[in-house]
C-alpha cells in the first residue's frame, strides 16, 4: 500500500514539474515573438532618464511624476507636449511607462519622455503646437523631454533628445513670444532661437552620421552648438559637424541648392488608367554632390509621401496617383544639406472623358472636288482629318481642305487629348465633280 501511494505521489510530482516546464517554455516563446515583432530601441530605463551613448539627464524628476493622472501615461502630471500629426509607412512609439514599442497613430498625444521611432523608408511629423513642428527622417529615434514657458508666459522652450537618424525643425513665434528649441544628441547639444529672425521663424536640421558624428545645420534663426566644453555660434546657411568626444570646429557654409529644370511649376499631367513616368530634373551644383528629392501633398511639406537620395540629377517616378503634389530637391555634401529648392506644384489628373470635337459637315453635295472641313476641338488636342494632322488655333478651331473623288466619300475626323482619349466624327459626303 505504501509503495502504491509513493508511486502515485511520484507520478503526480512528475506531471506537475512537466506542467511548470511547459508554462516556462510557452513564456519564453512569447518573449521571443515579442522581440521579433517589435524593433529594437533604447532600453526603457535609459529612455526615461534621457540617456544613450553617454547622454545623461541633468533634470531632477519631480515628485508628482510618481503619480498617474487620467488620460496620460503614469508618472507624469504635465499635459501632452506634442501631437503626431503625420506619418509615412511604419512608425513606432513608446510612452515613458511603456514596456514595448507599439504602432503610432496619427493624431495621438505625445507626453514627456515619449519616444517616437521611424523605420526604414518612414517619416513622421510631430507638432509641438500649431506653429512649431519636428519632422523625423527614416530610421530615426527621438525622445520628447518637455515644453516649457517662462514665468511671464512669453518665452517658450522645447527640449528633445535625438538618439538616432535625423530630424528637421521649424519654429515660428510672435514677436513678443519667442521660441527656443534645445536638442541633445550623442555628440553635442544644439540650441536654436527664433528671436534673431525678423519674421520670428527659424529652421534647422540635425543628423546622426554613419561615422558616429553629428551634423548641425541652421537654415534660419540663430543656433549654438556646444560639446566638449566649447560652444560655437552657427549662423543661417551654415553647418558644423561634431565627431564623438570632440569639441565643435568652425562652422562652414552650406552648399547651394540646385536649380529645378522640370516639370515646370503648375504642370498638369493627365492620363487614362496607368500613370505615366514623370522625370524630375534639376541642375548639377558640383561634381560628386548627391541630392535629396522630396515629394509631399502640401506646400509646407508636412505630409511627405516620399523622399529619395539621388546620385544624379534625374529621378523618375512611374506610379503617381491622381492628386496634387509638391516637390523640391536639396544638395547633399559632406553630411550637410542645402536649403531646399522652392517647392513646385504638380497635378496628376485621371482623365477618361473623350475630348470635345465638333465638325461642321455640309448637308448638301459638294462641288469643285474639295471640302473645307471646319470645326472646333479641345485646345491642346491633336486633330486628324482623314489621317492628316491639322493645326489648331488657340481657341481650338480648325479648317482643313480635303480633296474629294467624284461620288460618295467617308470623311473621318478624330481628336486625341493629352491623356490619350479619342473622339470621332464621320459623315458620308457626295462630291458632284
LONU-945991 format. One record per atom (N, C-alpha, C): x, y negated, z negated. Coordinates in steps of 0.001 Angstrom, whole numbers, plus 524288, in hexadecimal, padded with zeros to 5 digits. Last residue first. Example, Ala and Ser with C-alpha at 12.3 -4.5 7.8 and 13.67 -1.06 7.14 Angstrom:
<nodes>
83232808CA7E45883566804247E41C832647FFE27E142833868163A7E1888300C811947E1888339080CE47E188
</nodes>
This chain:
<nodes>
7B9026FC519A8457BD1E6FBF29AC517C0C5700A09ABEF7B2506FD7299FDE7AFEB6FD6D9A5207B40A6FD359A9797B3817057F994E47B61B701939982B7B3D7701F999DB27AD96707D7988C47AD64708BB98E727B0097042E991467B17D70DBB97CE67B10A708F097FEA7B12670A45985BE7AEA77129F970E87AED971436976617ADB070F66979C17B6627100C965B67B1D370ECC968F97B2CD710CA96E8A7BAA971024958467BB02711E195DB97B5F17109B960957C2B470E7194D517BE2770C7C9502B7BEDE70E24955D97C7BB712C2941117C73F71352946C37C24C7109C948A27D15771170937167CC087103B938D87CBEE7107893ED07D9307178D92D6E7D83071676932F37D26871554933CB7E34F715D4923F67DDD0716B3925387DCAE714CA92AC27ED5671346921507EC9D71793924F77E6FD718D89261D7EF2070A9791B827EED470F80918A37EE347142E91C2F7EE8170289922B37F39F703C3920737F3A2708E291D767E5827074592CD07E75E703A4928CA7EC7E70588926677E2AB70793939EE7E53570A99935C77E74C706BE931C17D8B8708369434B7DBA4704E493FAD7DDB87085393B477D58C70A27950D87D66970C2394B877D9AC7083F9486A7CD3270BC295B5C7D040707FF958557D0CF70A3B952D27CAC9710E0967D37CB777121C962407CF0370DFF95FC67C25771266972137C5F870EA596FB87C61870FB4969D07C06671A5197C847BFCC71A2E976DA7C40B71697974A37BA28716A5988617BEFB7174F9855E7BDA87171597F8A7B42D718AE994C17B3CA718A398F177B9157199F98C8F7B83E7110899FDB7B4FC714F999D667B4E9714569977E7C57570DCE9A29A7BFEA70DA69A4187BCEA712289A19C7CD5970B64997477CC8370DF499C4F7C6B870D9D99DAF7D22F6FFDD991207CE537040B9916A7CE2270646996ED7DB7B6F9F0988707D9EF6FB6A98DC57D6257000598DA77D95A6F14E97E847D9AB6F6F097F7A7D7EF6F8259850F7DEC36E755976D67DCAD6E8BF97BFA7DD846EE9597D087DAEA6E3F796A2E7DE816E73896D3C7DC0B6E88E9727B7DADC6DCBA95EB27D8E16DD16964087DCDC6E029967347D7726DB53951117DAD96DD3A955407D7E46DD2295A6D7D8136D6E0943A17D59B6D733948CD7D9796D91194CE77DCEB6D55893A167DB756DAA493B817D8E16DB2D940CC7E0D96CBA0938257DBB26CCBF935F57D9B76D2299375E7EA186CBE093DB97EA5B6CB9E9380F7E5246CCEB935877E8216D596947F07E8E26D03F946017E8D96D058940107EEE46E11794BFE7EAB36DE9C9490D7EC1E6D900947C77F1D36E7669579E7F38D6E39C953C37EED36E128951247F0DB6F55A959DA7EFB76EFF195B287F16C6EC749569B7F54F7010995F3C7F55D6FDA095AAB7F48C6F80395C5B7ED70709E3966087F14A705AF966737F0DF70212961C27E551710F3965667EA8D712C8964247EEC870EB4964727DC8670ADE967767DDE670F0896B277E387710D396A637E1DB7028295EEA7DDB1702B6962CD7DF6B70696966F97E4CC701D5951B97E62C70423956C07E1507045595A2C7E9AB6FAC0947317E5366FBA494AAD7E73A6FDAD94FE67ED496FB3C93A1F7EF076FC1793F817EA416FD7F942D57EAE46F0F6930927EA5B6F639932B57EC896F6799383B7EB656E69892E007EF9D6E9FB92C4D7EF416EF8292E567DDD06E4A292CBC7E3086E26792D6F7E7356E5F592B147D5186ED35932C57D7576EBB792DB57DCCB6E97392E837D0756E76493EC37D20D6EBD193B817D4516E9BB936657C8156E418949537CAE56E293944917CC136E788941727C8416E29C957887C62A6E4639528E7C9466E22F94E017C8006E61E965277C8696E241960F87C61F6E47A95BF37CCE66E958970FF7CB296EBBA96C147CC306E7D2967B67C9886E6DB97CFC7CC036E3FC978B87C9C36E617973987CB7F6EF8F987217C8326EE52982B07CB766EB6397EAB7CB9A6F0359951B7CE746EF369903F7CA9E6ED9698BF77C68C6F0BE99EB77CA4B6F4DA99D627CD5B6F3E6998617BEBC6EA229A1D27C40F6E82B9A2207C8276EC1F9A07B7B46F6EC3E998607B6646EBA099DB27BBF86E99599D897AD7A6F4D59905F7B1D56F129990D07B39E6F1079968179FF66F5C798C117A4736F78698F327A8776F32798FDD79D356F24897E9B79BE76F2479842A7A0AD6F421987377A03E6F011974C679B886F34897551799A36F35A97AF37ADB06F0BC9707C7A98F6EE8B973E97A4ED6F248974297B1BF6F098962F97B14D6F354967F67AD0C6F0C496B537B8736EB8B95A5C7B4226E95195D6E7B4076EBEC962C67BB2B6F22F94EB17BC986F18A954307B7C26EF9E9572E7C09C6F237942397BC026F0CB945587BDC76EFAA94AE57C4E86F7AD936DE7C5C96F78193C8E7C09E6F65E93F4B7CB386F92092AB27C7266F67892DC07C8A66F676933887D04870601927947D0B4700559284B7CC156FE2C92B537CAAC70F4691E7D7CCA370DDC923B07CCCE707F7924547CF15711C4911987CB2A70F5E914FA7CD7F70E2191A4E7D62C714FC90A827D3DF7190D90DCA7CFD3716DB911947E0C57113F903A47DD1470F299077B7DB367139990AFA7E6A870DE98F83F7E48C7126B8FB067E01C710928FE877F124705C48F6937EB7D705D08F77B7EA0870AB48FA887FA01700208EE667F90A704E58F1587F3237059A8F1BE800D16F4A08ED767FB926F6E88ED2A7FB406FBA18F0B680A746EEA78E601809706F2508EA47804176F4BE8E96B812286E3B98E22380D3A6E69C8E20180CB36E9FD8E6DD81DF86E2508DB0981B146E2008DFF2816556E58F8DFB1824EC6DAEE8D16A821666DF338D2EB81EB16DE258D815832496D7128D32B82CCD6D58D8D261829296D9E98D43583B9A6E0708CDE9839B56DCFE8D209834126DB6B8D0ED840466E0708C08B83DC06E2C68C52283C1F6DEB78C91F84D086DD708BC6A847926DBDA8BC3B844E16DE258C10D8553C6E90A8BCA7853EA6E39C8BDC384E476E2778BC5885B366F0D88B3248573A6F0678B734855996EABF8B7D4866BC6F81E8AFC98637F6F3648AF7785FAF6F3438B40D86D4F700658B14286977700E68AD11865D26FC378ACB1871F96FCCC8BAE8874DC6FD108B5ED871356FD078B13D866386F8F28C0B186BEB6F9038C13F86E6C6F9118BBCD85AE06F80E8C7E485D496FAAF8C362863246FB198C45E851306EF068CBA28566A6F11B8CC9A858A96F35E8C78E8436E6F1B68CD97847CB6EF158CAFD84CE86F1D18CC3A836E46EF7F8D33583BC56F27A8D323840046EF2D8D08A828F56F1BC8D38A82D846EE638D3248325D6F1DE8D2BB81B316F19E8D656820486F42D8D60D824A16F01F8D5D180E0D6F4D58D44A8120F6F0C28D423817536F37D8D37B802176F8CF8DAA7806FA6F9E38D7F580A6E6F4FC8D8077F5056FCD08DB997F8AC6F8728DBCA7FD6D6F9C08D87C7F07B708348E2DF7F0A8704918DE847F4A0700468DF677F1C8715BC8E5FE7EF627109F8E6EF7EF8C70D388E2137FEB871B288E3157F90271B6E8E34C7F6B7716018E458809D871E838E9698075571A418E6968016C71A8E8E756811BE725778ED2380CFD727588EA9580A7C723188E73C81BB9723368F0B9817EF7256E8F459812E6727348F1E6825B571A1A8F09D8217871C5E8ED8B81D5271E578F14F832FE717E98F10782E6F719708F41C82A7B71C238F09583BCF70DCB8EF7F838FA711E48ECC2833FA712F18EFC48482B708808F2258431E70A2C8F443840D770E548F0AA85256706BE8EFAE84EDF702358EFC48498E7037E8F223857A5710CA8E740857D770D4B8EBBE85408708C78EB3485554715838DD9485AC2714788DEF985B31710858E36F84BF7712C78D3F684CF27139A8D9878529A712288DAB3843A4716F98CA67848F9715208CB4384A817169A8D0D88363E713508C93C83A3E716BD8CB5E83F7F713FD8CB6D829A1713FC8C3B882E81711248C451832BC715078C5C881BC3712898C3418205D7156A8C51082517711D58C5108145270CBD8BE39812D2711E78C01F81779715158C1FD81275704078B3F38163F706338B7A78148070BAE8B92980BED6FB268AFC680A43700698B13780DCF702878B582811326F1D08AEEE80FBF6F4898AA1F80E606FA338AB47814046EB178B6DC816B26F01E8B656815EB6F2748B0EE80EA66E2818B9B4811EB6E1FA8B506815006E6F08B3E68088C6E5BF8C20D80D116E2638C328810906E1878BE70805826F38B8C189804586EE288C01D809346EAD28C101808D76FD538C3DA803846FC078C568802226F65B8C44B815E36FF0A8C9138120F6FE5D8C4D980CC46FD028C72B822AA703A58CB1381D70702FB8CD3E8198F702C08C8C082FFB700E48CD1882BB5701958C961826907005F8CC0D83CFD704A78CED883818703558D18583397704AA8CDD38496D701138CC9B844E47033F8C9EF83FFC701278CC97855697048E8D2C6850D7701358D25184C89704188CF5F86389703278D30685EBB706348D32185A237027F8D22186EC36FF358DA4C86A766FE1C8D6BC8662D7023B8D74A87603701168E2078763A7043E8DD48871E4703398D970876EF6F40E8E6A0877F06F9A28E76C878656FC878E23586C4A6EBB28E2DC871ED6ECB78E31A872B56F2898E3F1861EE6EAA88E6EB8645F6E6858E3D686A486E70B8E40485A496ECE98F20D85EB16EEB58EEEA8610D6EA158EBFD84C306EB138F1CF851776E9F78F3A98558C6EC5D8F008842076F4BC8F37E844386EFFE8F13E849DC6EF7B8F302835F16FB858F5D283B556FA318F74F83CF66F50F8F4C082DAD706158F62B82F01701738F325834CE700488F4148256B70BCF8FE7E82B0170AF88FDC782BD7705C58FAF581BC4715078FD1C81CDE70F748FC91822A870EE08FB57814B871E39904538198771CF99019681A63717129019A8069471E529026E80B5B71E3E9058A8102171D499021F7FD7E727578FCD480057722548FC7C80553722838FFB37F37972D59903EC7F8A972E1C901A87FB82728E7901697EA6B72786907CE7EA3F72B61903997EF8672C0D900F57EC9E71C8190C317E7C571F8390C277E7967233F907877F12770FC8907FA7F1FF7151A909FD7ECEC71820909637F73670319907737F29A706829079F7F41370BEE9099B7FE206FAFC9003F7FF1F6FFAD903567FA3F70319903358016B6EE0C8FF227FD0B6F1B18FEAA7FE1B6F6449025280A276E5CB8F832809556E9878FC73804C66ED298FB3580CEC6DEB38F09F807866DEAB8F277806716E2608F6EB819DA6DCFE8F4D5816156DC1E8F0A9810966DBC98F2F781E786E7168FD7C81DC36E1A28FC03819996E1368F7C5825336F2E48F98B821066F0088FC31820986EA648FA2A8316D6EC4A8FC0A82C4F6EE3B8FDBB82A606F24E8F9C88396C6E6938F655838C26E6318FBFC833426E7C38FD9D83E156DF658EB8883A696E34B8ED77839686E2618F33D84ACC6DE018E7548469A6DB8E8EA498431D6DFD78EC8A84EBB6E1FE8DA4A84EAD6E26F8E00284A396DF4D8E25F854686D9DF8D04A850256DD368D21B850486DD958D809861CB6DA2D8CC1485D566D7A58CE9E859366DBAB8D00E866286DECD8BF5A866476DE9E8C5158616F6DBD88C72F868CB6D66A8B437865F26DAA88B6C2866A36DA648BCA9875136D3058AE56870596D1B38B15686DE86D6868B3D08787A6D7418A138879A36D6BE8A6C68749B6D5778A9C187D826D489894528792F6D563897F987AE86D47289D97888836DAFA88EC6886406D62E890D7881C86D7748948F885276E5D888650888C06E28288927886146DD8F88AF8881AE6EA418796E8803F6E89387EBA884746E5338812E8896D6F42587337887026EEFB873258859B6ED6F878B98867F701DB87195889966FD7C8739F886896F86C873028815D70B82870AE88512709D386CA18889A7056F86E7F87F3270D0787E5C87E7870EE3878F6882D670CF38756587EF0700B4885B1880397063F884FC87F49707EC87F58876216F82788ADD878DF6F935885F6879F56FF0B88592874FB6EEC489494874DE6F45F893738784D6F57388EB486D036E417897BE871A96E5ED89505870E96EBB0893D38689D6DA7E8A111868326DF7789E5186D4F6E09789B93860B56CFA28A5CC8658C6D2198A4198646F6D75B8A184857CC6C9F48A7A085ABF6CBA68AC2C85FEF6CE218AAC4858B16C1DA89C5D8557B6C4128A090858CA6C5618A55A8637A6C5B6893CF8602F6C1E08966385CCB6C48689A85866B66CA948880A865B96CC4488D64861CC6C88388FCC870626C92587EA286BA66C6E6880D586B3B6C88588687874EF6D2E3875D6875BF6CFB087A7D870706CDDB87C7287AEE6D6DC869FF876246D57586CC7877826D1FD87167880E96E1048628F8816A6DCA28663687C386DBBC868FE880406EA0585CBE881826E52C85A118822B6E07F85D9587CFD6F1B9863AF882526F1C2861AF883EF6ECBB85F0F874106E96886A4D875FB6EEA88694387B896EE3F8673B869F06E22E8704986DA46E2B586C0286F096E87286B3F8652E6D90A87900866A16DE848785486ACA6DED28741B85AFB6D0C287B4585FB96D15587837860A46D7218774B854E26C8FD8851D855CA6CDF88829885AE46CDF587FA084A7E6C0FE889AA84FBE6C16F8877F850426C69A884B1843BC6C12289624844106C06E89086849B76C0B488EB6844E76CB5D89F91842FC6C63189E1E842E86C5D28983484B306D4368A0448496B6D1A68A5108477D6CC208A3FC855326DACD89AB0851766D696899A0850236D3FE89ED2858FF6E773896FD858236E3C089B438541F6DFB68998E861D86F0628924485DF36EC85890BA85DA56E861894FB865016FD91892318652D6F8B18952B860A16F53C8939A86CC67063088AFE867B0703AE88B898685D6FE9088E6787375712AA88C778733870D0588BB786D9D70B1188C4D8732F71D0D88F318728271BBA889BA87257715ED8889D8733B71ED8899A98784171F40896FD877EF71DC4891338691571CCE89D0486AC57223F89CAA86FEA722E2899C68632F7127F89518865C7714A9899AC867C571A2F898B9857B070C97891C385BB37101088FAF85E177130C89442853FF6FF838945385460704DE8961E858CD707C58937F84B506F5038945C84F5C6F7C38917084F5A6FD6D89337847656E88889894847886EE228999E84C186F071896A083E756DD8E897B0843766E023896E1842F36E5E789838838EA6D0D98975E838D36D6428993983E456D886898BF8308A6C6E58926E835B36C956892B3835086CEE88949582A356BA7C891B182A4B6BFF98933382FE36C1EC89367828C06AFC7890C9827986B30B88C4C827926B8CE88D7682BC06A93C89876826946AB948990C8251C6AF068946C835DC6A6A8894F3831C06A2A78951182C486A4F28957183C3F6AE9E88BEC83A1A6AE598912D835BB6AA558914483F426B008881D1842D26AD1688529840CB6AC7B88AB9837F96B64187CC6837E36B0A887BB283B526AD8887F69837F96C0F287D918353D6BE10881B0835A66B82F88106842E16C94B87B9783F746C53A8798B83CFF6C24687E128481E6D564878068465D6D20887C4D842476CE4D87A3D852476DCAB8739C84E316D92A871D184CF86D56587639857516E94D8729F855F96E4F18760D851A16E1CA87388861FE6F11886E1585CE56EEAB86D4685C2D6EA1D8710E8684D6FD70871618680D6F7E3870158627A6F5F886F9786811708188734A86D1D705648738786CE46FFA78721685DCB70C158721C8623570EEC86FC98675C70BED86FCD856207006686F26857A3704BE8728285C387079886FFB84BBB6F7EB86BF8850356FAE186A18851336FF8186DAD846C76EB7386E288472C6F0C78702184C376F34686E3983DCD6E1FB86BEA842A66E422869D7842CF6E9F086B38838216D749871DA838536DCF9871D383DB46DEAD86FEC830116CC7486EEF8354D6CEB386F01834CD6D4A686EDE828D66C154872B4829056C6F2871D282EA56C8C48723E822A46B55F86E2D826A16B865870F2826A86BE1C86F45819B76AD9886E46819A16B2DD86C0E81D8F6B65686EE6819556A458873808198E6A3FC86DCE819626A95986B32818AD6A79487DC581D286A46387C2B81DB76A42E87646814FA6B53287E61813BF6AFA387E7A818826AC9787C8C81BF56BF538854E819B46BCE3880AB818576B73F881B68202B6CBB88894981E236C6A488ACA81B566C45E886148289F6D59D88DBE826176D2F388960824A06CD7A88B1C82B766E1A889261829A86DC7F89407826BF6DA1688F77835026EB888941B8319D6E882890C0830416E34A89320837C96F889897308377E6F320898F4833B56F04B895628406270326893FF83B7E700408936F83C286FAC3895958458C7102A89506845AA70A958960F8405B7082F8950C84BB671A8E88DDF849337188289286849B0712A38931084A7071AAA87FD084C2171D03884B78495771A5488935847CE7142B8779184B32718998768284D3A71B3287B7C84533707F087377845A570AFD87846849A070F518775683CBF7028286AA58418B7059386AF984159708AE8700B837DD6F58A867C4837856FAB086A2D83CD06FD5D869E8830306EB178634E834E56EE368628B834046F3A7864C882C0E6DE0F8659482B196E3A786653830426E68A865DB827946D2C385FD882C3E6D5E4860D882ABB6DBA78612E8230C6C586860BC8220B6CB1A8606E826E26CE208621881FBC6B99385AF3823E66BCA785D51822CD6C27585C7C816766B6C4855A8817B26B4BD85ADF81BC06B81685DA8813F96B8BC84B61811126BB8C84F69812326B993854EE81A2C6B5228438E8168C6B14D845C7813656B39984A538202C6BDF8841A081C896BC3183D9F8189C6B83B83FB4820176C5A184D9E822886C261849A481E626C07C845CE81C9A6D2DA8500C81B9A6CD43850AB81E626CA5284C4F820436DECC856A1820006DB4C8522781E946D5BD853C381F816EB20858E781DDC6E66C85BC781C976E2638579C828906F603858E58249D6F2A485690823BA6EDDB85A0682BEC6FF4A85F0182D326FE3C8598C8290E6FAC68570482A9D709D18678D828BE7049E86616829BC703C18604B833E47103F86EC78311571056869CD82FA270AB98687283547716BC87AFB8355E711F7877EE83233712C6872F683B2C71D0488549838FE71DC58801E839A8718CA87CF983A64721B98928483BA871DB988EA2838E871EE788981838CE725D689CBE83C2172863898D683E1372480894B78364F71A238A42B8364F71FD18A38983A2B7219F89F558339E70E5189C7A834DD7112B8A130834CB717018A03A82A05706A38963B82DDA70ACD895CE82EAE70D5989B16827B36F9A4893A7826F26FDCC8977A82B6C701B589701820E96F17088B26825A26F48088BEC824586F8D388FCC81B666E471889EC81B2B6EA0688AFE820A06EC4E88BB5812BE6DA3B886C6817F26DC798862D817B46E262886E8808A06D6AC886D780C7B6D3B1889C9811E16D637889D7801FB6DCA188091800486DB58885D9804616D8B68893180BD86E4A687A9A806F46E1C587A468058F6E04B87FDB811D36ED0287D8A812326EB2D8782080D8E6E7C0876C480F666F7518856580DD86F1E78848A80E526F09E87EBE817116FF6388C728155D6FE7F887178143D6F8B288677816C470832896AC81693702A489547814447021F88FD781EE97122489C1781AC8710828988681B3C70AAF8978F8222571CD28A4B5822CC717738A2D781E3A7162689F48829397277A8AAD4824DE7253D8A7E08262771FA48A64D8310072DCD8AE9282D8172B4C8B256828977292A8AFA6831A5734DD8A2BB833E5733E78A7DE82FAE731D18AB9782ACF72E218984382DA47328189A7E82FA27310D89FE982B207255288D7F829B072680892E882D0A72AFE894DC826717238B880D682A6F725FD884118284472703889858254A71C4D875648231871D4887A918277A71F4387E0B8228571BF0867D18263A71D1D86C0B8234B71E4887114820227130585DC081DC271660861B3821B47171E86617822F670BFD8565F825FF710C38569E8237A714CF85A3681627706A18561981BA670627854B081E2970B8B8544980DE370B6D8609780EEB7091D85B80814C7708D985A798059B709DD86B3C80ACB70B848698A80C1D7088F8648D7F99970E49870A97FC7270AC086D37801A970D2986BAB7F6EE7114587E1E7F7B0712E6878B57FAC770EC9875AE7F60970EF08888D7F2A170C30884EE7F36D70DA387F417F90B71B7788D277F894715E788E6B7F4A27136388AB97FF9772463884D47FAE1722CF887917FAF571CF4888A68094472E728848C807AA7290D8838B802FD7279F886EE8097C73AC787F0980884737EC883E58068173270882A68132973BF9874C080E0873CDF8770680D7E739A187BFE81CD87420186CB481B6073E66870E28161673FE98730A81A97744AC85F0581C11746368645481A64741FB868298187C73F23855F281BF3743AA855B181DEE7451685B1C8173F731B4851EB8162B736148555F81A2673A67854C8818197289584C9E8174A72D3E8496D8162B7320484CC581984721AB854E781D81721F2850D681CF0726D784D8E8158372875860C9815007249985C9B819397256285875819F572A2886D3981A2672CA886811819B77286E863F38173572CEB87AC0817AC7295C87651817C872C8C8715181A8072DEC8887C81974730318835D819DA72C0087F218169872E8B895898187972B2389157816D172D9088C2D81703731C98A2AE81726733D489D628199772FF18998D8119C727C18AADC812FE72D3D8AA0B8134D72E838A43A811C171BC68A54F8128071E588AA5181490723CF8A93A809497135089E2680D237177F89E5D80D46719C38A3D8805A970819896BE8062370AD189BC180A2970F2389B42804BD7049D88C8680104702A68906D8014D7057D895A7805457073D8800F8073D7099C884DA803687085C8893E8070D6FC9887797803547000187A48806027023A87F1880BF96F92C86AB680BF66F90C8706A807CF6FCC48727280AC36F9B88603180E776F5D78621780E716F570868067FFB56FAD5857D9802886FC9985C74806146F84385E78802386F61684A8F7FEF76F75484F178024F6F9468539B807FF6FC5383F48807FA6F84F84345804626F9DA847CA808E57046A838938044970129837E2803F66FD0A83C1280D5C7116283A0880DB170BEC83BB3808897093183AC280C3971BD2837AB8114C71980836A7811AC713E883872804ED721BE841CB8061A7215783C4380B8B71F2683B89800D6719AC84C7E803C971E1284A6C804D071D4F8449B7F3BD7147684B947F948713F384CB37FC1F718A584A8A7E968715918485E7EA6B713EA84DB97F0197135984F187EB3B7123F83AFC7E7D97144583F1B7E96D71227844717F82E71487835EF7F3A671121836887F05C7133583B018008571A3E82C047FE0671A2E831307F980716588314C80B94715CA825A1805F1716648251E803637163982A73815C171355826D8814A67189A8251080ED7719AD824A3816B07091D829278173E70CC582D78816107125682BD281697702C2820A18118370412822E9811F2708148273282104700D381ED781E557048D81B70819317064681DBE828CD700BC82A7D825586FE43826B58228B7025E82378835EA703DF82C838307B7056C82D3282D35702FA828E183F5A6FAA0830E983D3A6FE0A82CDD837846FF4782DED846CC6FAE983C278422A6F8A8839CC840096FC5C835AB84E7F6FF12841BE850326FBBD83D7884B9A6F95C83A988500370B6C8475384C7070732845FA84E86704398415085AA870E6084F988580270F1884A9A8549070A6A8497E8608E715238597E85D29710AF8585585A55711CA8533A8664871DFC85C08868C471A2A8589D86574715748577185F4572323862A486485721CA86474866EF71D81861218548A71E0B85C2385681721918602385BC471F9C861DE849F7719E48544E84F6271B72854D18502271ECC8599F840A87167584F99842DD7136F853E984880714D8854DB83BCF71C728483C83FAD718C584646841E57155284A89835627224684E828331371F3484A4C836DA71B1B8485283CA872738854C98390E7237085717836A971FFB852E38417072DDF84D8D844807299584FD6840F9725868524C8393C7349884B4883B897318C8470F83EA172CF48493983748739538552383364735EC852B7835CB7327784E7E841877390885EB683EFA73B5185A1F83B7D737588576C83E967354586BBC841727342A866FA83EAB736B68625A83AE474027873C083B3173A9A8726D83E7B739EE86D93837217488687DE783A77747638798083A967418B878838298E74A6C8811982EF7749018824283201747FC87D52821B7755DB87EC2822B67505887DBF8286A74F2187ECB8224376090881CD81E2075D1E883BE81F7D7576D8833482A9A7650C87C8E82ABB764DA8824A826E6760E18845B827BE763E68723182CBF761C1873F082D2376164879C781E657697E8721B81E54763D6871428235B761598731D8225C773958739481F07771408779D81EB176B5F87702827CB774BC86A2082AAB774D486F1B82783772628737381F8077477863108238377063862E3826997702D867ED81A7477DCC86601817C0778C1866A281BAA77442866988221C7851C8633282092784A4868B281DD177F71869B082249783D785863826F57827885B6B825B2781D88612A81832787A385637819867823B854F881E507806685803819447921B859438157978EBC85BF6816B17890285B0B820B57957A851F382207795818578A81E537920585AA381AC979460848BF81F7D79134849888210E790F784F3C8130479BEB84AB4811907967384A0081638792E284AE6819217A51284AFC816437A36F84FA5814A379DAB84F4E81CBA7A544840A38207B7A4B3844F681DC07A2D5849E6813467A6E283B758163B7A21983A7E81A177A11583EE3810BE7B0E783F4080D467AC738405F810197A74A83F96818F27B6CD83B2B818697B65A840D0814F17B1B684241816967B60C8308181B7E7B3C78327881B327B2FE8385A80D1E7BB758307680D3A7B5EA82EEB812217B33C830F3810467C5788338380C8D7C294836C680C9A7BCC58357F816BA7C7E882B17818F97C78A83061815657C474833FC80F517C8268232D8138B7C44F822F3815F97C38D8284D8094D7D0BD8265A806E77CB838262480B0D7C740825F0810D67D8AE8254980E7C7D79A82A6180C0B7D22F82A8C8131A7D83E81AA38173E7D71081E63814FB7D5B6823C0809487DB54816B480B707D62D8156580FAF7D4958193C8088C7E58F81A89804AC7E1A381C30806AD7DC2481B21810E37EA1881545811077E9C081AFC80D367E5A281CFB80D2C7E91480B1D8120E7E67380CA8812687E5ED81291804767EF6D80B85803C17E9DD80A9B8089B7E6C780C25809727F92580D2E805DB7F6F981119804F97F1318106A80F127FA54803B9811EF7F9F6808BB80E6F7F7AD80CFB807357FB1D7FC9980AAB7F68D7FC5D80D9F7F5E2801668033F804B980000800008000080000803597FB2280000
</nodes>
